[in-house]
Amino acid sequence: MIVPLQVLAVALVFVALMGPILNTFGFGWVMMLTVAVAFGTLAYVLPAWWYGTFGLREDHLVVHSGLVMRSSREVPLSRLQAVDVVRPLLLQVFGMADLRVEMAGGDASAIRLRCLPQGLAERMRAAVLAHAAGLPGRAPEAPEWSFYRLPFLLLLGALTFRVPVLLSFILLLMLATAGVVFGEYGVIGALLPLTLGLLRYFWGPLARYTDYYASLSSDGLRLRYGMFQRRMQTVPPGRVQAVRVVEPLLWRALGVARVEANVAGYAGARQGDSATLLPVAPRRRAFALVNELFPESEAAHVPLVPNRSPVPSLMGVDEHLFISIRGLFCLVTEIVPVERVQAVRLVAGPLSRFTGRVAVDVDTPPGPVRAKAPGRDAGEARRFVDALVEYGRRARVPAAGTERWETRSTLTRRRGRVEEPDRGTAGPGEPKAEKTGACDTSDEKGTQGAGDTPEP
């Protein structure tokens, strides 16, 4: 189905570019050369489609493509980062979809299978996830449990209830009224950029996140959303590197927040498109998702220590999580698992060194989360860094990687030893295993107050 569309697109581009020039030689030349270009395109596109194949070989995805420059790629699915099924509006009309497989290695490593029948794309997604989990490729698709469905009215209200959108809308009405009352048509020059800005920051997210549905499964977090471009995004277990919960000033009055994450494997523009896990959700539901993404941890139980600076902030660390809360007008809570920390730094500029204040920066894979805790006493910051390094060393279990999550024998960590995972599947409403965290250490080390700092 896609071959005639490609031939038609090339022919139309040729007519648009070369038509005015060839028209001086007569209409017959235009038609003859257009037909020649169409047949030449068909002679290239059809064999290229015929020789383009893909399939699964054991636990590898094999893709052959190209006609003049032949390309063969064989990638291990144990390095799978994410699988997306994307259906733009045109493909929805023809019942087709794109399958995007994100691999470890950045932008160049991503694999995109274009214009597949929708049923084939969904079966391929299930087979790829099964191979990545260490299961047979014909294993049935893992069941899922509903986690959150975003009401349309809540999405509409949250997008409207933002300071930049409200100010832009008020300014747009004022300029339009002034132009009509005083007959000043020069305000059109100011109306155009305001209108374009509203289309981007209001209509764009509204069309993107309409009919947003999040569910949980043993394959990971599944997200479905989109008005004109439907997308099914699957993030396997262990691929979320860091999370932040954003609460703008006006959203706090509504009790809602936005959840964003650094997801391993996404690069370039796809990283920004795939960073939002919950565009708008009640605050309790947002932090419940954090606990689901980072099992064996509880963000609410991490002891937080305030800083002693004019701009208040909180920082805490336990054996599972590093948490930083900062922001005066827009409250940002950044959460990083200690085993995902790539580097930790103490940063002090000229003014900071003069005042004796430093910042603790925690580096994670690329994404929207930039975890840091500014305005800390040097001694206190050093103790936090030492505790974070020690907790990270204990948390890293070499045999418990993020690949083949259904078959590996080392999944959970409890007090420094590795245990066998429970193969029973528990839904979100069923009881889970008892969690260990900072609250369990209070009997051994004493209860920490708000002004105490953790010791490694």
C-alpha positions as CSV (number, residue, x, y, z in Angstrom):
1,M,0.0,0.0,0.0
2,I,2.9,2.4,0.7
3,V,4.6,1.9,-2.7
4,P,2.0,3.8,-4.7
5,L,2.0,6.6,-2.2
6,Q,5.8,7.0,-2.4
7,V,5.6,7.1,-6.2
8,L,2.8,9.6,-6.1
9,A,4.7,11.8,-3.6
10,V,7.9,11.8,-5.8
11,A,5.9,12.6,-8.9
12,L,4.1,15.5,-7.3
13,V,7.4,17.0,-6.0
14,F,8.9,16.7,-9.5
15,V,5.9,18.5,-11.0
16,A,6.0,21.3,-8.4
17,L,9.7,21.9,-8.8
18,M,10.4,21.2,-12.5
19,G,6.9,21.9,-14.0
20,P,7.3,25.6,-14.4
21,I,10.6,25.2,-16.2
22,L,9.4,22.3,-18.5
23,N,6.2,24.1,-19.3
24,T,8.1,26.4,-21.6
25,F,8.8,23.4,-23.8
26,G,5.1,22.4,-23.9
27,F,2.7,20.4,-21.8
28,G,3.7,17.1,-23.5
29,W,7.2,17.3,-22.1
30,V,5.9,17.8,-18.6
31,M,3.7,14.7,-18.9
32,M,6.3,12.6,-20.5
33,L,9.0,13.4,-18.0
34,T,6.6,13.0,-15.1
35,V,5.6,9.5,-16.2
36,A,9.3,8.7,-16.6
37,V,10.1,9.9,-13.1
38,A,7.1,7.9,-11.8
39,F,8.3,4.6,-13.4
40,G,11.9,5.3,-12.3
41,T,10.7,5.7,-8.7
42,L,8.6,2.6,-9.0
43,A,11.6,0.6,-10.3
44,Y,13.6,1.6,-7.2
45,V,10.9,1.6,-4.5
46,L,9.4,-1.8,-5.3
47,P,12.6,-3.8,-5.2
48,A,13.6,-1.9,-2.0
49,W,10.4,-2.9,-0.4
50,W,10.7,-6.5,-1.6
51,Y,14.2,-6.9,-0.2
52,G,13.4,-5.2,3.1
53,T,12.6,-7.9,5.7
54,F,12.6,-8.2,9.5
55,G,12.1,-11.0,12.0
56,L,13.1,-12.6,15.3
57,R,16.0,-15.0,15.5
58,E,16.3,-16.5,19.0
59,D,16.5,-13.4,21.2
60,H,17.8,-11.1,18.4
61,L,15.8,-8.7,16.1
62,V,17.1,-8.9,12.5
63,V,16.3,-6.2,10.0
64,H,17.5,-6.2,6.4
65,S,16.9,-3.0,4.3
66,G,18.3,-1.1,1.3
67,L,18.7,-1.8,-2.4
68,V,21.9,0.0,-3.5
69,M,23.4,0.2,-0.1
70,R,22.4,-3.1,1.6
71,S,22.1,-2.9,5.4
72,S,21.7,-5.8,7.8
73,R,21.2,-5.2,11.5
74,E,21.0,-7.8,14.3
75,V,20.5,-6.4,17.7
76,P,20.1,-8.4,21.0
77,L,16.7,-7.8,22.6
78,S,18.3,-8.0,26.1
79,R,19.4,-4.4,25.5
80,L,15.8,-3.3,24.8
81,Q,14.9,0.0,26.3
82,A,11.3,0.7,25.1
83,V,8.8,-0.4,22.5
84,D,6.2,2.0,21.0
85,V,3.4,1.5,18.5
86,V,2.6,4.8,16.8
87,R,-0.4,5.4,14.6
88,P,-0.5,8.8,12.8
89,L,-3.8,9.9,11.4
90,L,-3.1,8.8,7.8
91,L,-2.0,5.3,9.0
92,Q,-5.1,5.1,11.1
93,V,-7.2,5.5,8.0
94,F,-5.4,2.6,6.3
95,G,-5.3,0.4,9.4
96,M,-1.5,0.6,9.7
97,A,1.0,1.5,12.4
98,D,4.7,2.1,13.0
99,L,6.7,0.0,15.4
100,R,9.6,1.8,17.2
101,V,12.1,-0.2,19.1
102,E,14.5,1.8,21.3
103,M,17.8,0.2,22.0
104,A,20.7,1.0,24.3
105,G,23.1,3.1,22.3
106,G,21.4,6.4,21.6
107,D,19.6,7.9,18.6
108,A,21.4,5.9,15.9
109,S,20.5,2.5,17.5
110,A,16.7,3.0,17.3
111,I,14.8,0.7,14.9
112,R,11.7,1.8,13.2
113,L,9.5,-0.6,11.2
114,R,7.2,1.6,9.1
115,C,3.7,1.0,7.8
116,L,2.9,-2.4,9.3
117,P,-0.7,-3.7,9.6
118,Q,-1.9,-2.8,13.0
119,G,-2.4,-6.4,14.1
120,L,1.1,-7.3,13.0
121,A,2.6,-4.3,14.8
122,E,0.9,-5.3,18.1
123,R,1.9,-8.9,17.7
124,M,5.5,-7.9,17.0
125,R,5.5,-5.6,20.1
126,A,4.3,-8.5,22.3
127,A,6.9,-10.9,20.8
128,V,9.7,-8.4,21.2
129,L,8.8,-7.8,24.8
130,A,8.6,-11.5,25.4
131,H,12.1,-12.1,24.0
132,A,13.5,-9.2,25.9
133,A,12.0,-10.7,29.1
134,G,13.6,-14.0,28.4
135,L,10.4,-15.8,27.5
136,P,9.5,-17.7,24.3
137,G,8.5,-15.4,21.5
138,R,5.0,-17.0,21.2
139,A,4.3,-16.4,24.9
140,P,0.9,-14.7,25.3
141,E,0.8,-11.0,26.0
142,A,1.1,-10.2,29.6
143,P,-2.1,-9.1,31.4
144,E,-2.4,-5.5,32.5
145,W,-4.1,-3.6,35.4
146,S,-5.6,-0.2,35.0
147,F,-3.7,2.5,36.9
148,Y,-5.0,5.8,35.8
149,R,-7.3,7.3,33.1
150,L,-7.0,11.1,32.6
151,P,-10.5,12.8,32.4
152,F,-10.7,15.2,29.5
153,L,-12.2,18.0,31.6
154,L,-9.3,17.7,34.0
155,L,-6.7,17.9,31.2
156,L,-8.6,20.9,29.7
157,G,-8.7,22.7,33.0
158,A,-5.1,22.0,34.0
159,L,-3.8,23.2,30.6
160,T,-5.9,26.4,31.0
161,F,-5.0,26.9,34.6
162,R,-1.3,27.8,34.0
163,V,0.2,31.2,34.4
164,P,1.8,31.6,30.9
165,V,-1.4,30.4,29.2
166,L,-3.7,32.7,31.3
167,L,-1.5,35.7,30.8
168,S,-1.2,35.1,27.0
169,F,-4.9,34.6,26.7
170,I,-5.7,37.8,28.6
171,L,-3.1,39.8,26.6
172,L,-4.6,38.3,23.4
173,L,-8.1,39.5,24.3
174,M,-6.8,43.0,25.3
175,L,-5.0,43.4,22.0
176,A,-7.9,42.2,20.0
177,T,-10.3,44.5,21.8
178,A,-8.0,47.5,21.4
179,G,-7.7,46.7,17.7
180,V,-11.4,46.6,17.2
181,V,-12.3,49.6,19.3
182,F,-9.6,52.0,18.0
183,G,-9.4,50.5,14.5
184,E,-5.7,49.9,14.8
185,Y,-4.8,47.0,12.5
186,G,-1.2,47.0,13.6
187,V,-2.0,44.8,16.6
188,I,-2.2,41.9,14.2
189,G,1.6,41.8,14.3
190,A,1.3,41.0,18.0
191,L,-1.7,38.8,17.8
192,L,0.0,36.3,15.4
193,P,2.9,35.2,17.7
194,L,0.5,35.1,20.7
195,T,-1.9,32.8,18.8
196,L,0.9,30.6,17.6
197,G,2.2,30.3,21.2
198,L,-1.2,29.3,22.5
199,L,-1.6,26.7,19.7
200,R,1.8,25.2,20.7
201,Y,1.4,25.2,24.5
202,F,-2.3,24.7,24.8
203,W,-3.7,22.9,21.7
204,G,-0.5,20.8,21.2
205,P,-0.6,19.1,24.6
206,L,-4.4,18.9,24.5
207,A,-4.3,16.9,21.2
208,R,-1.4,14.9,22.3
209,Y,-2.7,13.7,25.7
210,T,-6.4,13.3,24.9
211,D,-7.7,9.9,26.0
212,Y,-4.7,9.2,28.2
213,Y,-4.6,5.8,29.8
214,A,-1.9,4.3,31.9
215,S,-1.8,0.6,33.0
216,L,0.7,-1.7,34.7
217,S,1.8,-5.2,33.6
218,S,4.8,-7.5,34.1
219,D,6.1,-6.0,30.9
220,G,6.3,-2.6,32.5
221,L,4.4,0.6,32.3
222,R,2.0,0.9,29.3
223,L,0.8,4.3,28.1
224,R,-1.9,5.0,25.5
225,Y,-2.7,8.5,24.3
226,G,-3.3,10.8,21.4
227,M,-6.1,12.4,19.4
228,F,-4.8,12.5,15.9
229,Q,-1.7,10.3,16.5
230,R,-2.4,7.4,18.6
231,R,0.5,6.0,20.5
232,M,1.1,2.9,22.7
233,Q,4.3,3.3,24.7
234,T,5.7,0.4,26.8
235,V,8.5,1.1,29.2
236,P,10.0,-2.2,30.5
237,P,10.9,-2.7,34.2
238,G,14.1,-1.0,35.3
239,R,14.3,1.5,32.4
240,V,13.2,4.6,34.3
241,Q,16.3,6.2,35.6
242,A,14.9,9.2,37.5
243,V,11.5,10.8,38.1
244,R,10.3,14.3,38.9
245,V,6.9,15.4,40.1
246,V,6.1,19.0,39.0
247,E,3.5,21.1,40.8
248,P,3.0,24.6,39.2
249,L,1.7,27.3,41.4
250,L,-1.9,27.2,40.2
251,W,-2.0,23.4,40.0
252,R,-1.3,23.1,43.7
253,A,-4.7,24.7,44.3
254,L,-6.3,21.9,42.2
255,G,-4.2,19.2,44.0
256,V,-2.7,17.9,40.7
257,A,0.8,17.3,39.4
258,R,2.8,16.2,36.4
259,V,5.2,13.2,36.4
260,E,8.2,13.2,34.1
261,A,11.0,10.7,33.9
262,N,14.4,10.0,32.4
263,V,13.8,6.8,30.3
264,A,16.9,5.0,29.1
265,G,17.2,4.5,25.4
266,Y,15.2,7.6,24.2
267,A,17.4,10.2,22.5
268,G,17.0,13.4,20.6
269,A,13.5,14.7,20.0
270,R,12.0,11.3,21.1
271,Q,13.4,11.9,24.6
272,G,11.3,15.0,25.0
273,D,8.2,13.3,23.5
274,S,8.5,10.3,25.8
275,A,9.5,11.9,29.0
276,T,6.0,12.6,30.4
277,L,4.5,9.6,32.2
278,L,1.4,11.4,33.7
279,P,0.6,14.7,32.1
280,V,-2.0,15.6,34.8
281,A,-2.9,13.5,37.8
282,P,-3.9,13.9,41.4
283,R,-0.9,14.3,43.7
284,R,-1.5,11.0,45.5
285,R,-1.7,9.1,42.2
286,A,1.5,10.7,41.0
287,F,3.5,9.5,44.0
288,A,1.8,6.1,43.8
289,L,3.3,5.8,40.3
290,V,6.7,6.6,41.7
291,N,6.4,3.7,44.1
292,E,5.3,1.4,41.3
293,L,8.3,2.4,39.1
294,F,10.8,1.9,42.0
295,P,9.7,-1.2,43.9
296,E,11.1,-2.0,47.3
297,S,11.0,1.7,48.1
298,E,8.7,4.3,49.6
299,A,9.3,7.9,48.8
300,A,7.1,9.1,51.7
301,H,9.4,7.3,54.2
302,V,12.7,9.0,53.1
303,P,13.8,11.4,55.9
304,L,14.1,15.0,54.5
305,V,16.4,17.7,55.8
306,P,15.7,21.4,55.1
307,N,18.4,23.8,54.1
308,R,19.2,27.1,55.9
309,S,18.9,29.6,53.1
310,P,16.3,32.2,52.0
311,V,15.0,29.9,49.3
312,P,13.8,26.8,51.1
313,S,14.5,23.3,49.8
314,L,14.6,19.7,51.2
315,M,16.9,16.8,50.6
316,G,17.0,13.3,51.8
317,V,18.5,9.9,51.1
318,D,18.0,6.4,52.3
319,E,19.1,2.9,51.1
320,H,16.8,3.1,48.1
321,L,16.2,6.7,47.0
322,F,17.7,10.2,46.7
323,I,15.0,12.9,46.9
324,S,15.3,16.7,46.4
325,I,12.4,19.1,46.8
326,R,12.9,22.7,45.6
327,G,11.1,25.6,44.0
328,L,9.2,28.6,45.3
329,F,6.5,29.1,42.7
330,C,6.8,25.8,40.9
331,L,7.5,23.0,43.3
332,V,9.7,20.2,41.9
333,T,10.3,16.9,43.6
334,E,13.1,14.9,42.0
335,I,13.5,11.2,42.9
336,V,16.5,9.1,41.8
337,P,17.2,5.5,42.8
338,V,20.6,5.2,44.4
339,E,21.6,2.4,42.1
340,R,20.9,4.6,39.1
341,V,23.1,7.5,40.2
342,Q,26.0,7.9,37.7
343,A,27.9,10.6,39.5
344,V,27.5,12.9,42.5
345,R,29.2,16.2,42.9
346,L,29.7,19.1,45.3
347,V,29.4,22.4,43.4
348,A,30.4,25.7,44.9
349,G,30.7,29.0,42.9
350,P,32.6,32.1,44.1
351,L,29.6,33.4,46.0
352,S,28.9,30.0,47.5
353,R,32.4,29.6,48.7
354,F,32.2,33.0,50.4
355,T,28.9,32.1,52.2
356,G,29.9,28.5,52.9
357,R,27.1,27.1,50.9
358,V,27.4,24.3,48.3
359,A,25.1,22.4,46.0
360,V,24.8,18.6,45.7
361,D,24.3,17.5,42.1
362,V,23.3,14.0,41.2
363,D,23.9,12.9,37.6
364,T,21.6,10.5,35.8
365,P,21.1,9.5,32.1
366,P,19.9,12.4,29.8
367,G,16.3,13.6,30.4
368,P,14.3,16.3,32.0
369,V,15.4,15.4,35.6
370,R,18.4,17.3,36.8
371,A,18.6,16.3,40.4
372,K,20.3,18.8,42.7
373,A,20.0,20.3,46.2
374,P,21.3,23.9,46.5
375,G,22.2,26.0,49.5
376,R,23.6,23.3,51.8
377,D,26.2,23.6,54.5
378,A,29.5,22.1,53.3
379,G,29.8,19.6,56.2
380,E,26.2,18.5,55.8
381,A,26.5,18.2,52.0
382,R,29.6,16.1,52.4
383,R,27.8,13.7,54.8
384,F,25.0,13.4,52.3
385,V,27.4,12.6,49.5
386,D,29.2,10.0,51.5
387,A,25.9,8.4,52.5
388,L,24.7,8.4,48.9
389,V,27.9,6.8,47.6
390,E,27.7,4.1,50.3
391,Y,24.0,3.3,49.7
392,G,24.7,3.2,45.9
393,R,27.6,0.7,46.4
394,R,25.4,-1.6,48.5
395,A,22.4,-1.3,46.1
396,R,24.2,-2.4,42.9
397,V,23.9,-6.1,42.5
398,P,25.9,-7.2,39.4
399,A,23.7,-10.2,38.7
400,A,20.5,-8.2,38.7
401,G,20.5,-6.3,35.5
402,T,17.4,-4.8,33.8
403,E,17.4,-7.4,30.9
404,R,15.3,-10.6,30.8
405,W,13.3,-9.4,33.8
406,E,10.9,-12.4,33.8
407,T,13.6,-15.1,34.1
408,R,16.5,-13.7,36.1
409,S,16.9,-15.1,39.7
410,T,18.1,-11.9,41.4
411,L,15.4,-9.2,41.5
412,T,15.0,-8.0,45.0
413,R,17.4,-6.8,47.7
414,R,16.6,-6.9,51.4
415,R,19.2,-5.8,53.9
416,G,22.2,-6.6,51.7
417,R,21.2,-10.1,50.5
418,V,19.6,-11.2,47.2
419,E,16.4,-13.2,47.3
420,E,14.4,-15.1,44.7
421,P,11.4,-13.1,43.3
422,D,7.9,-14.2,43.8
423,R,6.6,-15.5,40.5
424,G,3.0,-14.8,41.5
425,T,1.5,-11.9,39.7
426,A,-0.1,-9.3,42.0
427,G,-2.3,-6.6,40.7
428,P,-2.3,-3.0,42.0
429,G,-5.2,-3.8,44.4
430,E,-3.5,-6.9,45.9
431,P,-1.2,-6.9,48.9
432,K,2.5,-6.6,48.2
433,A,5.6,-7.7,50.1
434,E,6.6,-5.7,53.1
435,K,8.9,-2.9,52.1
436,T,12.1,-1.9,53.7
437,G,13.3,1.6,53.8
438,A,14.4,4.4,56.1
439,C,11.4,3.7,58.4
440,D,12.8,0.2,59.2
441,T,16.2,1.5,60.4
442,S,14.7,3.7,63.1
443,D,14.9,0.9,65.7
444,E,18.6,0.2,64.9
445,K,20.0,3.7,64.5
446,G,17.5,5.8,66.3
447,T,14.9,8.1,64.9
448,Q,16.3,10.9,62.8
449,G,14.9,14.3,63.3
450,A,14.3,17.0,60.7
451,G,17.7,18.5,61.4
452,D,19.7,15.3,61.4
453,T,21.8,14.1,58.4
454,P,22.1,10.5,57.4
455,E,25.2,8.5,58.1
456,P,26.5,5.8,55.7
